[in-house]
Structures are given as C-alpha cells and as structure tokens.
Amino acid sequence: MASYRDVTCVRRVMGKCAHEADLLAELTRVCKENGVQLGRVEAIGAVRKARVGYYHQDRREYEFHTFDGPMEIAALVGNVSVKDGEPIVHAHVTLSDATGRAFGGHLAPGTVVFACEFVVEAFDGPEFRRTLDEPTGLPLWNLK
C-alpha cells in the first residue's frame, strides 16, 4: 500500500545555474541556501557533459554512464528531502544529443552545466527523511 502525506506548496524559487557548475551540486546548493528541505525540482537547458545512473535491481547497485559532449536537458524532474540531516536533491534527467536521440537516468555528480534554468518548489508539511529501504537497497523516504 502506498505511503503518503499532505504537503502544501509555500514558495517557488526560479533561477539559472552557473555556467560550468556541477548540476546536482548547484541544485542542492540552491535548496540549502533557501532553506528548502521538502520540495520539487525541475529544469531545462544544456550540459557540456553528463553522468547518469541506472540502478540494477538484482545487484542492488548503480551503473553510471558518462556522456562526454554537449547534450540538451529535455527534462529534469526531482524532489528534495532530508538525508543525514541535510537537504538532498534526487533527480532524474532526460538528455538528447545532436541527432535527437534521448538518454536518461538518475542525475549524478559530474554533470557539467552549459546553460540551465530551474524551478524549485518548497513545500510545507511533515519532514520526509531518507533511510535505507531493505526491500530495494535504496535510500527511500521513510514515512512512518
């Protein structure tokens, strides 16, 4: 059965990431600077290179892929919650190359911004903390 809580959007922060910044670190920094510990993230733009992960469910480990070259951010969507007392951005990204082929996965450190515009929505509600989820081996929300 699904676990869920009511939350209310209380604020939106819009901006652009710094050129050459690490995309995941930059989004996380924006959340920390604005006190966002519960929220939603979306972005569009382009990257100079990207690193995305695919989670192997059977092995319970990520395999990371690096795309060494310019790509468009066709979509980035994620959430903000708390892990080890700090805000953490968990995002998935869809990227496209010059031929229009799309690739995607779990946004990982090592994705370098060319140009990126973002929206962060801050929510008010009970804290969502990430802890180890035994059935999956992933740090998921513990809503108990």
C-alpha positions in Angstrom: 0.0 0.0 0.0 1.3 3.5 -0.8 2.6 5.7 1.9 1.9 9.5 1.6 1.4 12.8 3.4 -0.3 16.0 2.6 2.1 18.9 1.7 1.4 22.5 0.7 3.5 24.5 -1.8 4.6 27.6 0.1 7.1 29.1 -2.2 8.9 28.9 -5.6 12.4 29.8 -6.4 13.4 30.3 -10.1 16.8 30.9 -11.5 19.7 29.7 -13.6 22.7 27.6 -12.7 26.2 28.9 -13.0 28.0 28.1 -16.3 30.4 25.1 -15.8 28.8 24.2 -12.4 28.1 20.6 -11.4 24.3 20.4 -12.0 23.4 18.3 -9.0 25.6 20.3 -6.6 24.2 23.5 -7.9 20.6 22.5 -7.4 21.5 21.2 -3.9 23.2 24.5 -3.0 20.1 26.5 -4.1 18.0 24.3 -1.8 20.3 24.7 1.1 20.7 28.5 0.7 16.9 28.9 0.5 16.1 26.5 3.4 14.3 24.0 1.2 14.1 20.6 2.9 11.0 19.4 1.3 10.1 20.2 -2.3 10.2 19.6 -6.0 12.8 20.5 -8.7 12.6 20.8 -12.4 15.0 22.2 -15.0 15.7 22.6 -18.7 18.8 23.7 -20.6 22.0 22.1 -21.8 25.1 20.4 -20.4 28.7 20.1 -21.6 28.9 16.5 -20.4 26.6 14.3 -18.3 26.8 11.5 -15.8 23.7 9.4 -15.2 23.0 6.2 -13.3 20.9 3.1 -13.9 20.0 1.0 -10.8 20.4 -2.7 -11.3 17.6 -4.1 -9.1 19.0 -7.6 -9.0 22.5 -6.5 -7.9 21.3 -3.5 -5.9 23.9 -1.2 -7.3 24.1 1.7 -9.7 25.9 1.6 -13.1 27.0 5.1 -14.2 27.2 6.3 -17.8 29.2 9.3 -18.9 28.2 11.3 -22.0 31.3 13.3 -22.9 29.9 16.1 -25.0 27.1 18.6 -25.4 23.6 17.5 -24.7 20.2 19.2 -24.2 18.3 18.8 -21.0 15.0 17.7 -22.4 13.6 17.3 -18.9 14.8 17.2 -15.3 12.4 16.3 -12.5 13.2 15.6 -8.9 12.4 16.1 -5.3 14.0 17.5 -2.2 14.0 15.7 1.1 16.4 15.1 4.0 19.2 12.6 4.4 21.6 12.6 7.3 20.2 15.9 8.4 20.9 17.7 5.1 18.7 18.6 2.1 19.3 16.2 -0.8 18.1 16.5 -4.3 17.1 13.3 -6.0 16.5 13.9 -9.7 16.2 12.0 -13.0 17.2 13.6 -16.2 16.4 13.0 -19.9 19.1 14.3 -22.3 19.2 14.5 -26.0 22.1 14.6 -28.4 22.6 16.4 -31.7 20.7 13.7 -33.6 17.7 13.8 -31.2 18.4 10.5 -29.5 17.4 10.6 -25.9 19.2 9.1 -22.9 18.3 9.3 -19.3 18.6 8.1 -15.7 19.5 9.1 -12.2 21.3 12.5 -12.2 24.8 12.0 -10.8 27.7 14.3 -9.8 29.8 15.0 -12.8 27.1 16.6 -15.0 28.6 20.0 -16.1 26.2 22.9 -16.9 26.4 24.8 -20.1 23.1 26.6 -19.5 20.3 25.6 -17.2 17.1 27.3 -15.9 15.4 25.7 -12.9 12.3 25.9 -10.7 12.4 24.8 -7.1 9.1 24.5 -5.2 9.3 24.5 -1.5 6.6 22.5 0.4 5.4 22.8 4.0 4.5 19.6 5.7 6.0 16.7 7.7 9.6 16.1 7.1 10.5 13.4 4.5 13.6 11.6 5.7 15.6 9.1 3.5 16.6 5.9 5.2 17.7 2.5 3.8 14.7 0.7 2.3 15.5 -3.0 2.9 13.4 -4.5 0.0 15.1 -2.3 -2.6 18.5 -1.4 -1.1 17.9 2.2 -1.8 17.7 5.3 0.5 14.0 6.0 0.1 11.5 8.1 2.1 10.7 6.7 5.5 7.1 7.9 6.1 6.5 6.0 9.3 
